[in-house]
Amino acid sequence: MEFLVEIEVNFPPDGDPLQKAELIAAEGRRAKELAAAGILRRLWRQPGRWANFGIWEAPDATALHEAIASLPFYPWLKVVVRPLAAHPSDPGRS
């Protein structure tokens, strides 16, 4: 199943800068692991916000939740998930 996932990071502005730097590095490593596993398929950042849109793939919503919850910034994330279904007029379909 494919999902359109919007993630916004809400780390406290007065949060520990060292913790923030460590989390950013860990988040990058985890994103690479999820991409290598075929779960995180595409990712776009949203200019002007600490947020992104991504195409994620998982067998079901539970597996997707587990993948998102594995992100180091998870406690500070606002996540919106939209399941995607094939459209008969999709020009990308073969």
PDB file of N, CA, C and O in Angstrom:
ATOM      1  N   MET A   1       0.834  -1.177   0.000  1.00  0.00           N
ATOM      2  CA  MET A   1       0.000   0.000   0.000  1.00  0.00           C
ATOM      3  C   MET A   1       0.874   1.232   0.000  1.00  0.00           C
ATOM      4  O   MET A   1       1.908   1.277   0.667  1.00  0.00           O
ATOM      5  N   GLU A   2       0.452   2.232  -0.752  1.00  0.00           N
ATOM      6  CA  GLU A   2       1.172   3.508  -0.745  1.00  0.00           C
ATOM      7  C   GLU A   2       0.403   4.520   0.089  1.00  0.00           C
ATOM      8  O   GLU A   2      -0.825   4.497   0.159  1.00  0.00           O
ATOM      9  N   PHE A   3       1.169   5.414   0.722  1.00  0.00           N
ATOM     10  CA  PHE A   3       0.606   6.445   1.577  1.00  0.00           C
ATOM     11  C   PHE A   3       1.290   7.767   1.277  1.00  0.00           C
ATOM     12  O   PHE A   3       2.502   7.812   1.065  1.00  0.00           O
ATOM     13  N   LEU A   4       0.513   8.842   1.258  1.00  0.00           N
ATOM     14  CA  LEU A   4       1.071  10.183   1.221  1.00  0.00           C
ATOM     15  C   LEU A   4       1.154  10.631   2.671  1.00  0.00           C
ATOM     16  O   LEU A   4       0.137  10.712   3.360  1.00  0.00           O
ATOM     17  N   VAL A   5       2.361  10.921   3.133  1.00  0.00           N
ATOM     18  CA  VAL A   5       2.571  11.249   4.540  1.00  0.00           C
ATOM     19  C   VAL A   5       3.132  12.664   4.642  1.00  0.00           C
ATOM     20  O   VAL A   5       4.150  12.992   4.033  1.00  0.00           O
ATOM     21  N   GLU A   6       2.451  13.485   5.418  1.00  0.00           N
ATOM     22  CA  GLU A   6       2.943  14.841   5.705  1.00  0.00           C
ATOM     23  C   GLU A   6       3.438  14.847   7.149  1.00  0.00           C
ATOM     24  O   GLU A   6       2.723  14.460   8.073  1.00  0.00           O
ATOM     25  N   ILE A   7       4.671  15.292   7.313  1.00  0.00           N
ATOM     26  CA  ILE A   7       5.281  15.330   8.643  1.00  0.00           C
ATOM     27  C   ILE A   7       5.749  16.744   8.932  1.00  0.00           C
ATOM     28  O   ILE A   7       6.434  17.363   8.117  1.00  0.00           O
ATOM     29  N   GLU A   8       5.373  17.248  10.103  1.00  0.00           N
ATOM     30  CA  GLU A   8       5.859  18.539  10.580  1.00  0.00           C
ATOM     31  C   GLU A   8       6.564  18.314  11.910  1.00  0.00           C
ATOM     32  O   GLU A   8       6.025  17.658  12.802  1.00  0.00           O
ATOM     33  N   VAL A   9       7.758  18.855  12.039  1.00  0.00           N
ATOM     34  CA  VAL A   9       8.538  18.709  13.264  1.00  0.00           C
ATOM     35  C   VAL A   9       8.226  19.896  14.167  1.00  0.00           C
ATOM     36  O   VAL A   9       8.295  21.051  13.748  1.00  0.00           O
ATOM     37  N   ASN A  10       7.882  19.586  15.415  1.00  0.00           N
ATOM     38  CA  ASN A  10       7.553  20.624  16.395  1.00  0.00           C
ATOM     39  C   ASN A  10       8.493  20.556  17.596  1.00  0.00           C
ATOM     40  O   ASN A  10       8.060  20.603  18.747  1.00  0.00           O
ATOM     41  N   PHE A  11       9.789  20.443  17.304  1.00  0.00           N
ATOM     42  CA  PHE A  11      10.786  20.441  18.382  1.00  0.00           C
ATOM     43  C   PHE A  11      10.741  21.812  19.041  1.00  0.00           C
ATOM     44  O   PHE A  11      10.664  22.818  18.336  1.00  0.00           O
ATOM     45  N   PRO A  12      10.786  21.888  20.357  1.00  0.00           N
ATOM     46  CA  PRO A  12      10.670  23.185  21.041  1.00  0.00           C
ATOM     47  C   PRO A  12      11.767  24.163  20.609  1.00  0.00           C
ATOM     48  O   PRO A  12      12.940  23.794  20.566  1.00  0.00           O
ATOM     49  N   PRO A  13      11.396  25.405  20.289  1.00  0.00           N
ATOM     50  CA  PRO A  13      12.395  26.402  19.880  1.00  0.00           C
ATOM     51  C   PRO A  13      13.485  26.613  20.936  1.00  0.00           C
ATOM     52  O   PRO A  13      14.620  26.954  20.604  1.00  0.00           O
ATOM     53  N   ASP A  14      13.131  26.409  22.207  1.00  0.00           N
ATOM     54  CA  ASP A  14      14.110  26.582  23.282  1.00  0.00           C
ATOM     55  C   ASP A  14      14.697  25.233  23.719  1.00  0.00           C
ATOM     56  O   ASP A  14      15.308  25.131  24.782  1.00  0.00           O
ATOM     57  N   GLY A  15      14.504  24.190  22.880  1.00  0.00           N
ATOM     58  CA  GLY A  15      15.038  22.863  23.195  1.00  0.00           C
ATOM     59  C   GLY A  15      16.557  22.844  23.159  1.00  0.00           C
ATOM     60  O   GLY A  15      17.193  23.751  22.621  1.00  0.00           O
ATOM     61  N   ASP A  16      17.115  21.818  23.727  1.00  0.00           N
ATOM     62  CA  ASP A  16      18.569  21.647  23.812  1.00  0.00           C
ATOM     63  C   ASP A  16      19.164  21.541  22.406  1.00  0.00           C
ATOM     64  O   ASP A  16      18.826  20.616  21.667  1.00  0.00           O
ATOM     65  N   PRO A  17      20.058  22.486  22.020  1.00  0.00           N
ATOM     66  CA  PRO A  17      20.641  22.456  20.675  1.00  0.00           C
ATOM     67  C   PRO A  17      21.476  21.195  20.402  1.00  0.00           C
ATOM     68  O   PRO A  17      21.529  20.727  19.265  1.00  0.00           O
ATOM     69  N   LEU A  18      22.116  20.654  21.420  1.00  0.00           N
ATOM     70  CA  LEU A  18      22.896  19.426  21.242  1.00  0.00           C
ATOM     71  C   LEU A  18      21.964  18.252  20.946  1.00  0.00           C
ATOM     72  O   LEU A  18      22.229  17.454  20.048  1.00  0.00           O
ATOM     73  N   GLN A  19      20.882  18.151  21.698  1.00  0.00           N
ATOM     74  CA  GLN A  19      19.899  17.101  21.443  1.00  0.00           C
ATOM     75  C   GLN A  19      19.321  17.243  20.039  1.00  0.00           C
ATOM     76  O   GLN A  19      19.147  16.249  19.334  1.00  0.00           O
ATOM     77  N   LYS A  20      19.025  18.467  19.634  1.00  0.00           N
ATOM     78  CA  LYS A  20      18.475  18.720  18.297  1.00  0.00           C
ATOM     79  C   LYS A  20      19.446  18.239  17.215  1.00  0.00           C
ATOM     80  O   LYS A  20      19.037  17.581  16.259  1.00  0.00           O
ATOM     81  N   ALA A  21      20.717  18.564  17.367  1.00  0.00           N
ATOM     82  CA  ALA A  21      21.731  18.144  16.387  1.00  0.00           C
ATOM     83  C   ALA A  21      21.847  16.621  16.337  1.00  0.00           C
ATOM     84  O   ALA A  21      21.960  16.042  15.256  1.00  0.00           O
ATOM     85  N   GLU A  22      21.819  15.978  17.491  1.00  0.00           N
ATOM     86  CA  GLU A  22      21.894  14.520  17.541  1.00  0.00           C
ATOM     87  C   GLU A  22      20.672  13.890  16.878  1.00  0.00           C
ATOM     88  O   GLU A  22      20.794  12.906  16.148  1.00  0.00           O
ATOM     89  N   LEU A  23      19.499  14.459  17.133  1.00  0.00           N
ATOM     90  CA  LEU A  23      18.268  13.948  16.535  1.00  0.00           C
ATOM     91  C   LEU A  23      18.272  14.125  15.014  1.00  0.00           C
ATOM     92  O   LEU A  23      17.819  13.241  14.287  1.00  0.00           O
ATOM     93  N   ILE A  24      18.775  15.250  14.538  1.00  0.00           N
ATOM     94  CA  ILE A  24      18.845  15.484  13.083  1.00  0.00           C
ATOM     95  C   ILE A  24      19.730  14.429  12.427  1.00  0.00           C
ATOM     96  O   ILE A  24      19.373  13.878  11.386  1.00  0.00           O
ATOM     97  N   ALA A  25      20.883  14.147  13.033  1.00  0.00           N
ATOM     98  CA  ALA A  25      21.783  13.128  12.477  1.00  0.00           C
ATOM     99  C   ALA A  25      21.128  11.747  12.516  1.00  0.00           C
ATOM    100  O   ALA A  25      21.206  10.996  11.543  1.00  0.00           O
ATOM    101  N   ALA A  26      20.486  11.412  13.631  1.00  0.00           N
ATOM    102  CA  ALA A  26      19.830  10.107  13.764  1.00  0.00           C
ATOM    103  C   ALA A  26      18.652   9.989  12.798  1.00  0.00           C
ATOM    104  O   ALA A  26      18.403   8.917  12.248  1.00  0.00           O
ATOM    105  N   GLU A  27      17.938  11.074  12.594  1.00  0.00           N
ATOM    106  CA  GLU A  27      16.803  11.077  11.663  1.00  0.00           C
ATOM    107  C   GLU A  27      17.277  10.796  10.238  1.00  0.00           C
ATOM    108  O   GLU A  27      16.634  10.044   9.506  1.00  0.00           O
ATOM    109  N   GLY A  28      18.397  11.398   9.846  1.00  0.00           N
ATOM    110  CA  GLY A  28      18.962  11.158   8.519  1.00  0.00           C
ATOM    111  C   GLY A  28      19.351   9.705   8.325  1.00  0.00           C
ATOM    112  O   GLY A  28      19.101   9.116   7.273  1.00  0.00           O
ATOM    113  N   ARG A  29      19.965   9.133   9.351  1.00  0.00           N
ATOM    114  CA  ARG A  29      20.350   7.716   9.272  1.00  0.00           C
ATOM    115  C   ARG A  29      19.112   6.823   9.160  1.00  0.00           C
ATOM    116  O   ARG A  29      19.089   5.880   8.368  1.00  0.00           O
ATOM    117  N   ARG A  30      18.096   7.123   9.949  1.00  0.00           N
ATOM    118  CA  ARG A  30      16.884   6.299   9.933  1.00  0.00           C
ATOM    119  C   ARG A  30      16.160   6.429   8.593  1.00  0.00           C
ATOM    120  O   ARG A  30      15.637   5.441   8.077  1.00  0.00           O
ATOM    121  N   ALA A  31      16.124   7.626   8.029  1.00  0.00           N
ATOM    122  CA  ALA A  31      15.488   7.814   6.718  1.00  0.00           C
ATOM    123  C   ALA A  31      16.190   6.964   5.660  1.00  0.00           C
ATOM    124  O   ALA A  31      15.530   6.368   4.808  1.00  0.00           O
ATOM    125  N   LYS A  32      17.520   6.903   5.708  1.00  0.00           N
ATOM    126  CA  LYS A  32      18.262   6.084   4.748  1.00  0.00           C
ATOM    127  C   LYS A  32      17.929   4.605   4.926  1.00  0.00           C
ATOM    128  O   LYS A  32      17.814   3.870   3.945  1.00  0.00           O
ATOM    129  N   GLU A  33      17.775   4.169   6.177  1.00  0.00           N
ATOM    130  CA  GLU A  33      17.412   2.772   6.437  1.00  0.00           C
ATOM    131  C   GLU A  33      16.014   2.457   5.890  1.00  0.00           C
ATOM    132  O   GLU A  33      15.798   1.414   5.273  1.00  0.00           O
ATOM    133  N   LEU A  34      15.077   3.370   6.128  1.00  0.00           N
ATOM    134  CA  LEU A  34      13.712   3.167   5.636  1.00  0.00           C
ATOM    135  C   LEU A  34      13.677   3.179   4.112  1.00  0.00           C
ATOM    136  O   LEU A  34      12.920   2.423   3.504  1.00  0.00           O
ATOM    137  N   ALA A  35      14.485   4.027   3.497  1.00  0.00           N
ATOM    138  CA  ALA A  35      14.556   4.057   2.026  1.00  0.00           C
ATOM    139  C   ALA A  35      15.152   2.755   1.503  1.00  0.00           C
ATOM    140  O   ALA A  35      14.647   2.194   0.531  1.00  0.00           O
ATOM    141  N   ALA A  36      16.207   2.272   2.125  1.00  0.00           N
ATOM    142  CA  ALA A  36      16.836   1.018   1.691  1.00  0.00           C
ATOM    143  C   ALA A  36      15.881  -0.166   1.833  1.00  0.00           C
ATOM    144  O   ALA A  36      15.965  -1.131   1.073  1.00  0.00           O
ATOM    145  N   ALA A  37      14.981  -0.092   2.799  1.00  0.00           N
ATOM    146  CA  ALA A  37      13.998  -1.154   3.014  1.00  0.00           C
ATOM    147  C   ALA A  37      12.793  -1.023   2.081  1.00  0.00           C
ATOM    148  O   ALA A  37      11.910  -1.880   2.078  1.00  0.00           O
ATOM    149  N   GLY A  38      12.761   0.060   1.282  1.00  0.00           N
ATOM    150  CA  GLY A  38      11.657   0.260   0.345  1.00  0.00           C
ATOM    151  C   GLY A  38      10.410   0.862   0.972  1.00  0.00           C
ATOM    152  O   GLY A  38       9.352   0.890   0.344  1.00  0.00           O
ATOM    153  N   ILE A  39      10.521   1.339   2.191  1.00  0.00           N
ATOM    154  CA  ILE A  39       9.362   1.916   2.890  1.00  0.00           C
ATOM    155  C   ILE A  39       9.219   3.399   2.563  1.00  0.00           C
ATOM    156  O   ILE A  39       8.124   3.860   2.242  1.00  0.00           O
ATOM    157  N   LEU A  40      10.301   4.136   2.641  1.00  0.00           N
ATOM    158  CA  LEU A  40      10.297   5.559   2.285  1.00  0.00           C
ATOM    159  C   LEU A  40      10.702   5.653   0.820  1.00  0.00           C
ATOM    160  O   LEU A  40      11.870   5.473   0.476  1.00  0.00           O
ATOM    161  N   ARG A  41       9.718   5.938  -0.048  1.00  0.00           N
ATOM    162  CA  ARG A  41       9.953   5.895  -1.487  1.00  0.00           C
ATOM    163  C   ARG A  41      10.400   7.232  -2.056  1.00  0.00           C
ATOM    164  O   ARG A  41      11.307   7.279  -2.888  1.00  0.00           O
ATOM    165  N   ARG A  42       9.781   8.310  -1.621  1.00  0.00           N
ATOM    166  CA  ARG A  42      10.131   9.665  -2.099  1.00  0.00           C
ATOM    167  C   ARG A  42       9.941  10.621  -0.933  1.00  0.00           C
ATOM    168  O   ARG A  42       9.175  10.348  -0.009  1.00  0.00           O
ATOM    169  N   LEU A  43      10.661  11.769  -0.986  1.00  0.00           N
ATOM    170  CA  LEU A  43      10.570  12.741   0.098  1.00  0.00           C
ATOM    171  C   LEU A  43      10.824  14.139  -0.451  1.00  0.00           C
ATOM    172  O   LEU A  43      11.797  14.363  -1.171  1.00  0.00           O
ATOM    173  N   TRP A  44       9.943  15.078  -0.107  1.00  0.00           N
ATOM    174  CA  TRP A  44      10.094  16.479  -0.498  1.00  0.00           C
ATOM    175  C   TRP A  44       9.984  17.336   0.756  1.00  0.00           C
ATOM    176  O   TRP A  44       9.115  17.105   1.597  1.00  0.00           O
ATOM    177  N   ARG A  45      10.858  18.315   0.880  1.00  0.00           N
ATOM    178  CA  ARG A  45      10.731  19.234   2.009  1.00  0.00           C
ATOM    179  C   ARG A  45       9.801  20.364   1.613  1.00  0.00           C
ATOM    180  O   ARG A  45       9.594  20.628   0.429  1.00  0.00           O
ATOM    181  N   GLN A  46       9.249  21.018   2.603  1.00  0.00           N
ATOM    182  CA  GLN A  46       8.362  22.143   2.365  1.00  0.00           C
ATOM    183  C   GLN A  46       9.121  23.417   2.727  1.00  0.00           C
ATOM    184  O   GLN A  46       9.364  23.676   3.906  1.00  0.00           O
ATOM    185  N   PRO A  47       9.495  24.211   1.732  1.00  0.00           N
ATOM    186  CA  PRO A  47      10.250  25.428   2.021  1.00  0.00           C
ATOM    187  C   PRO A  47       9.508  26.332   3.008  1.00  0.00           C
ATOM    188  O   PRO A  47       8.290  26.495   2.933  1.00  0.00           O
ATOM    189  N   GLY A  48      10.263  26.905   3.917  1.00  0.00           N
ATOM    190  CA  GLY A  48       9.697  27.824   4.904  1.00  0.00           C
ATOM    191  C   GLY A  48       9.101  27.147   6.123  1.00  0.00           C
ATOM    192  O   GLY A  48       8.625  27.816   7.041  1.00  0.00           O
ATOM    193  N   ARG A  49       9.126  25.833   6.136  1.00  0.00           N
ATOM    194  CA  ARG A  49       8.595  25.074   7.276  1.00  0.00           C
ATOM    195  C   ARG A  49       9.556  23.940   7.582  1.00  0.00           C
ATOM    196  O   ARG A  49      10.317  23.508   6.716  1.00  0.00           O
ATOM    197  N   TRP A  50       9.519  23.465   8.802  1.00  0.00           N
ATOM    198  CA  TRP A  50      10.273  22.270   9.154  1.00  0.00           C
ATOM    199  C   TRP A  50       9.314  21.104   8.964  1.00  0.00           C
ATOM    200  O   TRP A  50       8.822  20.504   9.920  1.00  0.00           O
ATOM    201  N   ALA A  51       9.065  20.805   7.678  1.00  0.00           N
ATOM    202  CA  ALA A  51       8.050  19.822   7.327  1.00  0.00           C
ATOM    203  C   ALA A  51       8.394  19.183   5.989  1.00  0.00           C
ATOM    204  O   ALA A  51       9.200  19.702   5.216  1.00  0.00           O
ATOM    205  N   ASN A  52       7.756  18.038   5.738  1.00  0.00           N
ATOM    206  CA  ASN A  52       7.979  17.345   4.472  1.00  0.00           C
ATOM    207  C   ASN A  52       6.747  16.555   4.057  1.00  0.00           C
ATOM    208  O   ASN A  52       5.864  16.266   4.864  1.00  0.00           O
ATOM    209  N   PHE A  53       6.716  16.216   2.770  1.00  0.00           N
ATOM    210  CA  PHE A  53       5.750  15.280   2.211  1.00  0.00           C
ATOM    211  C   PHE A  53       6.536  14.086   1.712  1.00  0.00           C
ATOM    212  O   PHE A  53       7.631  14.248   1.174  1.00  0.00           O
ATOM    213  N   GLY A  54       6.001  12.904   1.881  1.00  0.00           N
ATOM    214  CA  GLY A  54       6.679  11.721   1.381  1.00  0.00           C
ATOM    215  C   GLY A  54       5.703  10.687   0.880  1.00  0.00           C
ATOM    216  O   GLY A  54       4.547  10.641   1.300  1.00  0.00           O
ATOM    217  N   ILE A  55       6.187   9.856  -0.026  1.00  0.00           N
ATOM    218  CA  ILE A  55       5.464   8.671  -0.449  1.00  0.00           C
ATOM    219  C   ILE A  55       6.087   7.506   0.318  1.00  0.00           C
ATOM    220  O   ILE A  55       7.271   7.207   0.170  1.00  0.00           O
ATOM    221  N   TRP A  56       5.288   6.879   1.113  1.00  0.00           N
ATOM    222  CA  TRP A  56       5.719   5.742   1.925  1.00  0.00           C
ATOM    223  C   TRP A  56       4.969   4.503   1.438  1.00  0.00           C
ATOM    224  O   TRP A  56       3.843   4.603   0.951  1.00  0.00           O
ATOM    225  N   GLU A  57       5.598   3.337   1.573  1.00  0.00           N
ATOM    226  CA  GLU A  57       4.954   2.095   1.168  1.00  0.00           C
ATOM    227  C   GLU A  57       5.096   1.078   2.292  1.00  0.00           C
ATOM    228  O   GLU A  57       6.182   0.870   2.834  1.00  0.00           O
ATOM    229  N   ALA A  58       3.979   0.453   2.628  1.00  0.00           N
ATOM    230  CA  ALA A  58       3.966  -0.559   3.689  1.00  0.00           C
ATOM    231  C   ALA A  58       2.823  -1.529   3.403  1.00  0.00           C
ATOM    232  O   ALA A  58       1.881  -1.187   2.688  1.00  0.00           O
ATOM    233  N   PRO A  59       2.904  -2.736   3.958  1.00  0.00           N
ATOM    234  CA  PRO A  59       1.838  -3.715   3.712  1.00  0.00           C
ATOM    235  C   PRO A  59       0.473  -3.259   4.225  1.00  0.00           C
ATOM    236  O   PRO A  59      -0.563  -3.607   3.659  1.00  0.00           O
ATOM    237  N   ASP A  60       0.489  -2.466   5.319  1.00  0.00           N
ATOM    238  CA  ASP A  60      -0.764  -1.991   5.904  1.00  0.00           C
ATOM    239  C   ASP A  60      -0.479  -0.791   6.799  1.00  0.00           C
ATOM    240  O   ASP A  60       0.671  -0.393   6.987  1.00  0.00           O
ATOM    241  N   ALA A  61      -1.555  -0.224   7.347  1.00  0.00           N
ATOM    242  CA  ALA A  61      -1.419   0.982   8.174  1.00  0.00           C
ATOM    243  C   ALA A  61      -0.633   0.709   9.454  1.00  0.00           C
ATOM    244  O   ALA A  61       0.076   1.590   9.939  1.00  0.00           O
ATOM    245  N   THR A  62      -0.747  -0.484  10.000  1.00  0.00           N
ATOM    246  CA  THR A  62      -0.004  -0.809  11.220  1.00  0.00           C
ATOM    247  C   THR A  62       1.495  -0.796  10.958  1.00  0.00           C
ATOM    248  O   THR A  62       2.260  -0.249  11.753  1.00  0.00           O
ATOM    249  N   ALA A  63       1.918  -1.390   9.856  1.00  0.00           N
ATOM    250  CA  ALA A  63       3.341  -1.390   9.504  1.00  0.00           C
ATOM    251  C   ALA A  63       3.826   0.028   9.229  1.00  0.00           C
ATOM    252  O   ALA A  63       4.947   0.385   9.592  1.00  0.00           O
ATOM    253  N   LEU A  64       2.994   0.826   8.594  1.00  0.00           N
ATOM    254  CA  LEU A  64       3.372   2.222   8.353  1.00  0.00           C
ATOM    255  C   LEU A  64       3.559   2.957   9.676  1.00  0.00           C
ATOM    256  O   LEU A  64       4.536   3.683   9.859  1.00  0.00           O
ATOM    257  N   HIS A  65       2.622   2.765  10.590  1.00  0.00           N
ATOM    258  CA  HIS A  65       2.727   3.423  11.902  1.00  0.00           C
ATOM    259  C   HIS A  65       4.029   3.024  12.605  1.00  0.00           C
ATOM    260  O   HIS A  65       4.705   3.870  13.191  1.00  0.00           O
ATOM    261  N   GLU A  66       4.370   1.756  12.546  1.00  0.00           N
ATOM    262  CA  GLU A  66       5.612   1.299  13.180  1.00  0.00           C
ATOM    263  C   GLU A  66       6.824   1.979  12.562  1.00  0.00           C
ATOM    264  O   GLU A  66       7.758   2.349  13.273  1.00  0.00           O
ATOM    265  N   ALA A  67       6.816   2.147  11.237  1.00  0.00           N
ATOM    266  CA  ALA A  67       7.938   2.809  10.563  1.00  0.00           C
ATOM    267  C   ALA A  67       8.031   4.273  10.980  1.00  0.00           C
ATOM    268  O   ALA A  67       9.118   4.764  11.283  1.00  0.00           O
ATOM    269  N   ILE A  68       6.901   4.969  10.996  1.00  0.00           N
ATOM    270  CA  ILE A  68       6.903   6.387  11.379  1.00  0.00           C
ATOM    271  C   ILE A  68       7.307   6.541  12.841  1.00  0.00           C
ATOM    272  O   ILE A  68       8.063   7.448  13.188  1.00  0.00           O
ATOM    273  N   ALA A  69       6.803   5.654  13.696  1.00  0.00           N
ATOM    274  CA  ALA A  69       7.135   5.720  15.126  1.00  0.00           C
ATOM    275  C   ALA A  69       8.601   5.429  15.389  1.00  0.00           C
ATOM    276  O   ALA A  69       9.104   5.742  16.468  1.00  0.00           O
ATOM    277  N   SER A  70       9.299   4.836  14.424  1.00  0.00           N
ATOM    278  CA  SER A  70      10.731   4.548  14.596  1.00  0.00           C
ATOM    279  C   SER A  70      11.610   5.769  14.330  1.00  0.00           C
ATOM    280  O   SER A  70      12.819   5.724  14.556  1.00  0.00           O
ATOM    281  N   LEU A  71      11.008   6.858  13.852  1.00  0.00           N
ATOM    282  CA  LEU A  71      11.790   8.073  13.591  1.00  0.00           C
ATOM    283  C   LEU A  71      12.227   8.711  14.902  1.00  0.00           C
ATOM    284  O   LEU A  71      11.414   8.834  15.819  1.00  0.00           O
ATOM    285  N   PRO A  72      13.479   9.118  15.015  1.00  0.00           N
ATOM    286  CA  PRO A  72      13.965   9.710  16.261  1.00  0.00           C
ATOM    287  C   PRO A  72      13.185  10.945  16.718  1.00  0.00           C
ATOM    288  O   PRO A  72      13.060  11.184  17.919  1.00  0.00           O
ATOM    289  N   PHE A  73      12.665  11.726  15.778  1.00  0.00           N
ATOM    290  CA  PHE A  73      11.899  12.926  16.145  1.00  0.00           C
ATOM    291  C   PHE A  73      10.436  12.604  16.454  1.00  0.00           C
ATOM    292  O   PHE A  73       9.657  13.519  16.721  1.00  0.00           O
ATOM    293  N   TYR A  74      10.045  11.332  16.426  1.00  0.00           N
ATOM    294  CA  TYR A  74       8.638  10.960  16.559  1.00  0.00           C
ATOM    295  C   TYR A  74       7.893  11.690  17.692  1.00  0.00           C
ATOM    296  O   TYR A  74       6.766  12.131  17.470  1.00  0.00           O
ATOM    297  N   PRO A  75       8.470  11.835  18.888  1.00  0.00           N
ATOM    298  CA  PRO A  75       7.721  12.509  19.950  1.00  0.00           C
ATOM    299  C   PRO A  75       7.341  13.965  19.611  1.00  0.00           C
ATOM    300  O   PRO A  75       6.433  14.525  20.225  1.00  0.00           O
ATOM    301  N   TRP A  76       8.025  14.562  18.653  1.00  0.00           N
ATOM    302  CA  TRP A  76       7.780  15.961  18.291  1.00  0.00           C
ATOM    303  C   TRP A  76       7.145  16.101  16.909  1.00  0.00           C
ATOM    304  O   TRP A  76       7.148  17.194  16.343  1.00  0.00           O
ATOM    305  N   LEU A  77       6.609  15.032  16.366  1.00  0.00           N
ATOM    306  CA  LEU A  77       6.061  15.079  15.014  1.00  0.00           C
ATOM    307  C   LEU A  77       4.546  15.215  15.012  1.00  0.00           C
ATOM    308  O   LEU A  77       3.843  14.606  15.818  1.00  0.00           O
ATOM    309  N   LYS A  78       4.067  16.027  14.086  1.00  0.00           N
ATOM    310  CA  LYS A  78       2.653  16.036  13.724  1.00  0.00           C
ATOM    311  C   LYS A  78       2.604  15.318  12.377  1.00  0.00           C
ATOM    312  O   LYS A  78       3.240  15.754  11.418  1.00  0.00           O
ATOM    313  N   VAL A  79       1.858  14.229  12.303  1.00  0.00           N
ATOM    314  CA  VAL A  79       1.849  13.388  11.108  1.00  0.00           C
ATOM    315  C   VAL A  79       0.423  13.283  10.571  1.00  0.00           C
ATOM    316  O   VAL A  79      -0.520  13.013  11.314  1.00  0.00           O
ATOM    317  N   VAL A  80       0.289  13.503   9.268  1.00  0.00           N
ATOM    318  CA  VAL A  80      -0.983  13.301   8.581  1.00  0.00           C
ATOM    319  C   VAL A  80      -0.744  12.240   7.513  1.00  0.00           C
ATOM    320  O   VAL A  80       0.139  12.385   6.668  1.00  0.00           O
ATOM    321  N   VAL A  81      -1.538  11.173   7.559  1.00  0.00           N
ATOM    322  CA  VAL A  81      -1.381  10.063   6.627  1.00  0.00           C
ATOM    323  C   VAL A  81      -2.618   9.981   5.745  1.00  0.00           C
ATOM    324  O   VAL A  81      -3.752  10.010   6.223  1.00  0.00           O
ATOM    325  N   ARG A  82      -2.367   9.876   4.445  1.00  0.00           N
ATOM    326  CA  ARG A  82      -3.444   9.703   3.477  1.00  0.00           C
ATOM    327  C   ARG A  82      -3.162   8.432   2.668  1.00  0.00           C
ATOM    328  O   ARG A  82      -2.202   8.397   1.899  1.00  0.00           O
ATOM    329  N   PRO A  83      -3.989   7.383   2.830  1.00  0.00           N
ATOM    330  CA  PRO A  83      -3.799   6.185   2.016  1.00  0.00           C
ATOM    331  C   PRO A  83      -4.077   6.509   0.552  1.00  0.00           C
ATOM    332  O   PRO A  83      -4.961   7.308   0.242  1.00  0.00           O
ATOM    333  N   LEU A  84      -3.327   5.894  -0.330  1.00  0.00           N
ATOM    334  CA  LEU A  84      -3.488   6.133  -1.762  1.00  0.00           C
ATOM    335  C   LEU A  84      -3.977   4.870  -2.452  1.00  0.00           C
ATOM    336  O   LEU A  84      -3.576   3.760  -2.102  1.00  0.00           O
ATOM    337  N   ALA A  85      -4.841   5.053  -3.428  1.00  0.00           N
ATOM    338  CA  ALA A  85      -5.339   3.942  -4.236  1.00  0.00           C
ATOM    339  C   ALA A  85      -5.108   4.265  -5.694  1.00  0.00           C
ATOM    340  O   ALA A  85      -5.049   5.433  -6.079  1.00  0.00           O
ATOM    341  N   ALA A  86      -4.978   3.234  -6.502  1.00  0.00           N
ATOM    342  CA  ALA A  86      -4.745   3.435  -7.943  1.00  0.00           C
ATOM    343  C   ALA A  86      -5.934   4.170  -8.562  1.00  0.00           C
ATOM    344  O   ALA A  86      -7.088   3.944  -8.199  1.00  0.00           O
ATOM    345  N   HIS A  87      -5.619   5.048  -9.499  1.00  0.00           N
ATOM    346  CA  HIS A  87      -6.631   5.794 -10.253  1.00  0.00           C
ATOM    347  C   HIS A  87      -6.609   5.301 -11.691  1.00  0.00           C
ATOM    348  O   HIS A  87      -5.531   5.187 -12.275  1.00  0.00           O
ATOM    349  N   PRO A  88      -7.761   5.006 -12.282  1.00  0.00           N
ATOM    350  CA  PRO A  88      -7.765   4.465 -13.639  1.00  0.00           C
ATOM    351  C   PRO A  88      -7.206   5.424 -14.684  1.00  0.00           C
ATOM    352  O   PRO A  88      -6.794   4.977 -15.754  1.00  0.00           O
ATOM    353  N   SER A  89      -7.179   6.731 -14.408  1.00  0.00           N
ATOM    354  CA  SER A  89      -6.661   7.706 -15.378  1.00  0.00           C
ATOM    355  C   SER A  89      -5.235   8.137 -15.088  1.00  0.00           C
ATOM    356  O   SER A  89      -4.742   9.084 -15.702  1.00  0.00           O
ATOM    357  N   ASP A  90      -4.556   7.457 -14.157  1.00  0.00           N
ATOM    358  CA  ASP A  90      -3.176   7.805 -13.810  1.00  0.00           C
ATOM    359  C   ASP A  90      -2.281   7.641 -15.045  1.00  0.00           C
ATOM    360  O   ASP A  90      -2.158   6.534 -15.570  1.00  0.00           O
ATOM    361  N   PRO A  91      -1.657   8.724 -15.513  1.00  0.00           N
ATOM    362  CA  PRO A  91      -0.791   8.605 -16.688  1.00  0.00           C
ATOM    363  C   PRO A  91       0.460   7.777 -16.441  1.00  0.00           C
ATOM    364  O   PRO A  91       1.108   7.342 -17.393  1.00  0.00           O
ATOM    365  N   GLY A  92       0.813   7.550 -15.164  1.00  0.00           N
ATOM    366  CA  GLY A  92       1.995   6.764 -14.845  1.00  0.00           C
ATOM    367  C   GLY A  92       1.753   5.268 -14.806  1.00  0.00           C
ATOM    368  O   GLY A  92       2.702   4.490 -14.711  1.00  0.00           O
ATOM    369  N   ARG A  93       0.505   4.857 -14.877  1.00  0.00           N
ATOM    370  CA  ARG A  93       0.195   3.419 -14.856  1.00  0.00           C
ATOM    371  C   ARG A  93       0.566   2.766 -16.167  1.00  0.00           C
ATOM    372  O   ARG A  93       0.396   3.357 -17.233  1.00  0.00           O
ATOM    373  N   SER A  94       1.072   1.547 -16.091  1.00  0.00           N
ATOM    374  CA  SER A  94       1.397   0.854 -17.351  1.00  0.00           C
ATOM    375  C   SER A  94       0.244   0.016 -17.815  1.00  0.00           C
ATOM    376  O   SER A  94       0.335  -0.637 -18.855  1.00  0.00           O
TER     377      SER A  94
END
